[in-house]
Amino acid sequence: MEDFLADVRALVECESPSSDLAAVARSADVVARIGTARLGVEPERIVLDGRTHLRWRLGSTPSRVLLLGHHDTVWPLGSLATRPYSVEGGVLRGPGCFDMKAGLVMAFHAAAGLDGVTLLVTGDEEIGSPSSRALVEEEAKAAVAALVLEASADGGALKTERKGASSYEVRLTGRAAHAGLEPERGVNATLELAHQVLAVSALADLARGTTVTPTTARSGTTANTVPASASFAVDVRARTAAEQHRVHRAIRALPPVLPGATIEVLGEVNRPPLEAVASAALYDRVHDLALRLGLPAPTSAAVGGASDGNLTAGVGTPTLDGLGAVGGGAHAEDEHVLVDHLPGRTALLRALVEDLLAADLG
């Protein structure tokens, strides 16, 4: 554990906010150094749109198992000043420790000496994987299974379902007029926005787990002018691809309500859902392995947040997510990792990879 915690500390103390390309590049250097020391081989550096990603090919046989993680975080530079790395009472703290730098160290220690594994560590997951998406999907298509080292759900649960995510901007165009002298000559884009916000909200289906949430909104120029333009953002989460595409078609087909108003919709499906069917066999496998190892069998959870596991499942690769550290507070001030869970969790990951490498999965 001394070496393990030293590796986590080195990663945490190299801040890596996704939006800072130089910081991400520095972090990639540290990740590469630690990974090389543990795996005995240097990674391939892949720079896409200025963002640094790392890929290890382990062994001489064709790769069968993809281990997937990211080294970027949501924390801005300077966060260490108020949230320094620490380990007290069995609790490890520091920006990015739970999401997901401890998970990267788990992957390095679990994969050492294995043959037929690809370990991919990206540098832009927290902002939706704009440059690495194709890379993740390409690696997933070549694998029999994708194991994602994102942090666990509550209590160490594995993430066997993740909602798909879509994002949109709805732009409304009306016609300006003086609000006091002749408002009737205008077409009020704010009023059109109100109609469309209600229409979009009505697309949600909570019984199916589909949320459609208008978020930021803007309209108008001055307080005494009928607004000629307005816009609002929409966040969509859905458990199934069918629901995701239902909402997509409906938003793209929104009709204007006010005579003279027009609508333009920008945006698309960002990440497909990780549906339960994609993870079921892997979850059963890891559950049985835990019992054989004398470890507590992990529970499962469906979560709303998206990860690169959505992308691997989206191309048809069996995917199990949340295999990383146990703790809590992702993206929050109380972010932490429970140190006592790290050895067993890493041993379980190792056993799962070995089991998949030995299995005849086609």
C-alpha positions as CSV (number, residue, x, y, z in Angstrom):
1,M,0.0,0.0,0.0
2,E,2.9,2.4,0.5
3,D,3.7,2.3,-3.2
4,F,0.1,2.4,-4.1
5,L,-0.6,5.5,-2.1
6,A,2.6,7.2,-3.3
7,D,1.3,6.7,-6.9
8,V,-2.1,8.2,-6.0
9,R,-0.5,11.1,-4.3
10,A,1.7,11.9,-7.3
11,L,-1.4,11.9,-9.6
12,V,-3.5,14.0,-7.2
13,E,-0.8,16.6,-6.7
14,C,-0.5,17.1,-10.4
15,E,-3.6,19.1,-11.1
16,S,-5.3,18.4,-14.4
17,P,-8.4,20.5,-15.2
18,S,-9.8,19.5,-18.5
19,S,-9.9,23.0,-19.9
20,D,-6.2,23.6,-19.3
21,L,-4.2,21.9,-22.1
22,A,-0.8,22.5,-20.5
23,A,-2.0,21.1,-17.2
24,V,-3.4,18.0,-18.9
25,A,-0.1,17.5,-20.7
26,R,1.8,17.8,-17.4
27,S,-0.6,15.3,-15.9
28,A,0.0,12.9,-18.8
29,D,3.7,13.0,-18.1
30,V,3.1,11.9,-14.5
31,V,0.6,9.2,-15.5
32,A,3.0,7.9,-18.1
33,R,5.9,7.8,-15.6
34,I,3.8,5.9,-13.0
35,G,2.3,3.6,-15.5
36,T,5.6,2.8,-17.1
37,A,7.1,2.0,-13.7
38,R,4.2,-0.4,-12.8
39,L,3.7,-2.0,-16.2
40,G,7.2,-2.2,-17.5
41,V,6.4,-0.6,-20.9
42,E,6.0,3.0,-22.0
43,P,2.7,4.2,-23.4
44,E,1.9,5.6,-26.8
45,R,1.1,9.3,-26.5
46,I,-1.8,10.3,-28.6
47,V,-2.4,14.1,-28.9
48,L,-5.7,15.1,-30.4
49,D,-6.9,18.7,-30.6
50,G,-4.1,19.5,-28.1
51,R,-5.3,17.0,-25.5
52,T,-2.9,14.2,-24.4
53,H,-4.2,10.6,-24.2
54,L,-2.1,7.5,-23.3
55,R,-2.4,4.0,-24.5
56,W,-0.6,0.9,-23.3
57,R,-0.5,-2.4,-25.2
58,L,0.4,-5.1,-22.8
59,G,1.9,-8.4,-23.9
60,S,2.6,-9.9,-27.3
61,T,-0.9,-11.4,-28.0
62,P,-3.8,-9.5,-29.6
63,S,-5.6,-7.3,-27.1
64,R,-8.9,-8.8,-25.7
65,V,-9.7,-6.6,-22.7
66,L,-9.9,-2.8,-22.6
67,L,-9.2,-1.1,-19.3
68,L,-10.4,2.5,-19.6
69,G,-9.9,5.6,-17.5
70,H,-9.2,9.4,-17.6
71,H,-6.7,11.6,-16.0
72,D,-8.4,15.0,-16.4
73,T,-10.5,16.4,-13.5
74,V,-13.1,19.1,-12.9
75,W,-10.9,20.9,-10.3
76,P,-9.3,24.2,-11.4
77,L,-5.6,25.0,-10.8
78,G,-5.0,26.0,-7.2
79,S,-7.5,23.6,-5.7
80,L,-4.7,21.8,-3.8
81,A,-4.1,24.9,-1.8
82,T,-7.5,24.4,0.0
83,R,-7.9,20.7,-0.5
84,P,-4.5,19.2,-0.2
85,Y,-3.7,15.5,-0.5
86,S,-4.1,13.8,2.9
87,V,-4.7,10.3,4.4
88,E,-6.2,10.4,7.9
89,G,-8.3,7.8,9.6
90,G,-8.3,5.6,6.5
91,V,-9.7,8.3,4.4
92,L,-7.7,9.7,1.4
93,R,-8.6,13.2,0.2
94,G,-7.5,15.5,-2.6
95,P,-9.0,16.9,-5.8
96,G,-9.6,14.2,-8.3
97,C,-8.7,11.3,-5.9
98,F,-12.1,9.6,-6.3
99,D,-12.9,10.7,-9.8
100,M,-10.7,9.0,-10.8
101,K,-7.0,9.0,-10.1
102,A,-7.1,6.2,-7.5
103,G,-8.8,4.2,-10.2
104,L,-5.9,4.7,-12.6
105,V,-3.5,3.4,-10.0
106,M,-5.7,0.4,-9.5
107,A,-5.5,-0.3,-13.2
108,F,-1.7,0.0,-13.2
109,H,-1.3,-2.4,-10.3
110,A,-3.9,-4.9,-11.5
111,A,-2.7,-5.1,-15.1
112,A,1.0,-5.5,-14.4
113,G,2.4,-8.6,-16.1
114,L,-0.7,-9.4,-18.1
115,D,-0.8,-10.3,-21.8
116,G,-3.6,-9.2,-24.1
117,V,-4.7,-6.0,-22.4
118,T,-5.0,-2.5,-23.6
119,L,-5.1,0.3,-21.1
120,L,-6.4,3.6,-22.4
121,V,-6.2,6.8,-20.3
122,T,-7.8,9.8,-21.9
123,G,-7.5,13.5,-21.0
124,D,-10.9,15.0,-21.8
125,E,-13.6,12.7,-20.4
126,E,-14.9,15.4,-17.9
127,I,-15.9,17.6,-20.8
128,G,-17.6,14.9,-22.9
129,S,-14.6,13.3,-24.6
130,P,-14.6,15.6,-27.7
131,S,-11.2,14.5,-29.0
132,S,-11.0,11.0,-27.6
133,R,-14.4,9.6,-28.5
134,A,-13.4,8.0,-31.7
135,L,-10.3,6.5,-30.0
136,V,-12.4,5.0,-27.2
137,E,-14.9,3.6,-29.6
138,E,-12.2,2.1,-31.9
139,E,-10.5,0.4,-28.9
140,A,-13.8,-0.9,-27.6
141,K,-14.7,-2.5,-31.0
142,A,-11.5,-4.6,-30.8
143,A,-12.2,-5.8,-27.3
144,V,-14.3,-8.6,-25.9
145,A,-15.0,-6.5,-22.8
146,A,-14.5,-2.9,-21.6
147,L,-13.8,-2.4,-17.9
148,V,-14.2,1.2,-16.8
149,L,-12.2,2.4,-13.7
150,E,-14.6,5.2,-12.9
151,A,-15.3,5.5,-9.1
152,S,-17.9,3.2,-7.6
153,A,-21.5,4.1,-6.8
154,D,-22.6,4.4,-3.2
155,G,-21.2,1.6,-1.0
156,G,-18.9,0.3,-3.7
157,A,-21.7,-0.7,-6.1
158,L,-20.7,-1.3,-9.7
159,K,-22.4,0.8,-12.3
160,T,-24.3,-1.6,-14.5
161,E,-26.5,1.1,-16.0
162,R,-25.8,4.7,-17.1
163,K,-28.3,7.0,-18.7
164,G,-27.5,8.3,-22.1
165,A,-26.9,12.0,-22.4
166,S,-28.0,14.5,-25.0
167,S,-27.7,18.3,-25.1
168,Y,-29.4,20.9,-27.2
169,E,-29.7,24.7,-27.7
170,V,-33.1,25.9,-28.8
171,R,-32.9,29.3,-30.5
172,L,-36.1,31.4,-31.0
173,T,-36.3,34.3,-33.4
174,G,-39.1,36.9,-33.2
175,R,-39.3,40.6,-34.3
176,A,-38.3,43.6,-32.2
177,A,-40.7,46.5,-31.5
178,H,-41.0,49.2,-28.9
179,A,-42.6,47.7,-25.8
180,G,-44.5,50.9,-24.9
181,L,-45.4,52.4,-28.2
182,E,-46.3,49.5,-30.5
183,P,-45.7,46.1,-28.8
184,E,-48.3,44.6,-31.1
185,R,-45.9,45.0,-34.1
186,G,-43.4,42.7,-32.5
187,V,-43.1,39.0,-32.2
188,N,-42.0,38.3,-28.6
189,A,-39.2,35.8,-28.5
190,T,-39.3,35.6,-24.7
191,L,-43.0,34.5,-24.9
192,E,-42.1,32.0,-27.6
193,L,-39.3,30.7,-25.3
194,A,-41.9,30.2,-22.5
195,H,-44.1,28.1,-24.8
196,Q,-41.1,26.0,-25.9
197,V,-39.7,25.5,-22.4
198,L,-43.1,24.0,-21.4
199,A,-43.2,21.9,-24.6
200,V,-39.7,20.5,-24.1
201,S,-40.4,19.8,-20.4
202,A,-43.4,17.7,-21.4
203,L,-41.2,15.3,-23.3
204,A,-39.9,13.8,-20.0
205,D,-41.2,10.4,-19.0
206,L,-40.2,9.8,-15.4
207,A,-41.7,6.3,-15.4
208,R,-39.1,5.3,-18.0
209,G,-36.4,7.3,-16.3
210,T,-36.3,10.0,-19.0
211,T,-35.5,13.5,-17.9
212,V,-35.7,16.5,-20.1
213,T,-34.5,19.6,-18.3
214,P,-34.4,23.2,-19.7
215,T,-31.4,24.8,-18.0
216,T,-29.8,28.2,-19.0
217,A,-31.9,30.7,-20.8
218,R,-31.3,34.1,-22.5
219,S,-33.5,36.6,-24.2
220,G,-33.9,40.2,-25.1
221,T,-31.7,43.3,-25.3
222,T,-33.3,46.1,-23.3
223,A,-36.2,46.3,-20.9
224,N,-38.4,48.4,-23.2
225,T,-38.0,46.3,-26.4
226,V,-40.0,43.3,-27.5
227,P,-37.3,40.7,-27.7
228,A,-36.3,39.6,-31.2
229,S,-34.3,36.6,-30.1
230,A,-34.0,34.1,-27.2
231,S,-32.4,30.7,-26.5
232,F,-32.3,28.0,-23.9
233,A,-30.3,24.9,-23.3
234,V,-31.8,21.4,-22.7
235,D,-30.2,18.5,-20.8
236,V,-31.7,15.1,-21.7
237,R,-31.0,11.8,-19.9
238,A,-32.5,8.5,-20.9
239,R,-32.0,4.8,-19.9
240,T,-32.6,3.4,-23.3
241,A,-31.6,4.3,-26.8
242,A,-35.2,4.2,-27.9
243,E,-36.1,6.9,-25.4
244,Q,-33.1,9.0,-26.3
245,H,-34.1,9.0,-29.9
246,R,-37.7,9.6,-29.2
247,V,-36.8,12.8,-27.4
248,H,-34.3,13.7,-30.1
249,R,-36.8,13.5,-32.9
250,A,-39.4,15.5,-30.8
251,I,-37.0,18.4,-30.0
252,R,-35.8,18.6,-33.6
253,A,-39.4,18.9,-34.8
254,L,-40.6,21.6,-32.3
255,P,-43.1,23.9,-34.1
256,P,-43.3,27.6,-33.3
257,V,-46.4,28.8,-31.3
258,L,-46.5,32.5,-32.1
259,P,-47.3,33.6,-35.7
260,G,-44.0,35.0,-37.2
261,A,-41.7,33.2,-34.8
262,T,-39.1,30.7,-36.0
263,I,-37.2,27.9,-34.2
264,E,-33.7,26.6,-34.7
265,V,-32.5,23.6,-32.7
266,L,-28.8,22.7,-32.3
267,G,-27.3,19.7,-30.6
268,E,-27.5,16.0,-30.7
269,V,-27.1,12.7,-28.8
270,N,-23.8,13.0,-26.9
271,R,-23.5,9.6,-25.3
272,P,-25.7,6.6,-25.8
273,P,-26.9,4.8,-22.7
274,L,-25.1,2.0,-21.0
275,E,-28.0,-0.4,-20.7
276,A,-28.3,-3.3,-18.3
277,V,-28.0,-5.9,-21.0
278,A,-24.5,-4.6,-21.8
279,S,-23.2,-5.2,-18.3
280,A,-25.2,-8.2,-17.0
281,A,-22.8,-11.0,-17.9
282,L,-19.8,-9.1,-16.7
283,Y,-21.5,-8.3,-13.4
284,D,-22.4,-11.9,-12.9
285,R,-18.8,-12.9,-13.5
286,V,-17.3,-10.4,-11.1
287,H,-20.0,-11.3,-8.5
288,D,-18.9,-15.0,-8.6
289,L,-15.2,-14.0,-8.6
290,A,-15.7,-12.0,-5.4
291,L,-17.2,-14.9,-3.7
292,R,-14.4,-17.2,-4.8
293,L,-11.8,-14.7,-3.5
294,G,-13.6,-14.3,-0.2
295,L,-14.4,-10.7,-0.9
296,P,-17.7,-9.0,-0.3
297,A,-19.8,-9.3,-3.5
298,P,-20.3,-5.9,-5.0
299,T,-23.8,-4.6,-5.5
300,S,-25.0,-2.9,-8.7
301,A,-26.5,0.5,-9.3
302,A,-28.1,2.5,-12.1
303,V,-26.8,6.1,-12.3
304,G,-27.7,9.2,-14.2
305,G,-24.2,10.5,-15.0
306,A,-22.5,9.5,-18.2
307,S,-18.9,8.2,-18.7
308,D,-16.8,6.7,-21.5
309,G,-18.5,3.4,-20.6
310,N,-21.5,4.8,-22.4
311,L,-19.4,5.0,-25.6
312,T,-18.0,1.4,-25.3
313,A,-21.5,0.0,-24.7
314,G,-22.8,2.1,-27.6
315,V,-20.6,0.2,-30.1
316,G,-21.8,-3.1,-28.7
317,T,-19.0,-4.1,-26.4
318,P,-19.9,-5.7,-23.1
319,T,-19.1,-3.0,-20.5
320,L,-18.8,-2.9,-16.7
321,D,-18.4,0.5,-15.1
322,G,-17.6,1.8,-11.6
323,L,-14.8,-0.7,-11.0
324,G,-12.6,2.0,-9.4
325,A,-12.2,3.3,-5.9
326,V,-14.8,3.2,-3.1
327,G,-15.6,6.5,-1.5
328,G,-17.7,9.5,-2.4
329,G,-17.9,13.2,-3.1
330,A,-17.1,13.2,-6.8
331,H,-16.9,16.8,-8.0
332,A,-17.6,18.0,-4.5
333,E,-15.6,19.4,-1.6
334,D,-15.8,16.1,0.4
335,E,-14.3,14.0,-2.4
336,H,-12.6,11.0,-0.7
337,V,-11.4,7.4,-1.1
338,L,-11.7,4.7,1.5
339,V,-8.2,3.3,1.7
340,D,-9.1,-0.1,3.3
341,H,-11.1,-1.0,0.2
342,L,-8.3,-0.5,-2.3
343,P,-6.4,-3.8,-1.9
344,G,-9.5,-6.0,-2.3
345,R,-10.9,-3.9,-5.1
346,T,-7.7,-4.1,-7.0
347,A,-7.4,-7.9,-6.5
348,L,-11.0,-8.3,-7.8
349,L,-10.1,-6.2,-10.9
350,R,-7.1,-8.4,-11.5
351,A,-9.1,-11.6,-11.1
352,L,-11.7,-10.3,-13.5
353,V,-9.2,-9.4,-16.2
354,E,-7.4,-12.8,-15.8
355,D,-10.8,-14.6,-16.0
356,L,-11.7,-12.7,-19.2
357,L,-8.4,-13.4,-20.8
358,A,-8.7,-17.1,-20.1
359,A,-12.4,-17.4,-21.2
360,D,-13.5,-18.4,-24.7
361,L,-15.7,-15.4,-25.5
362,G,-15.4,-15.6,-29.2
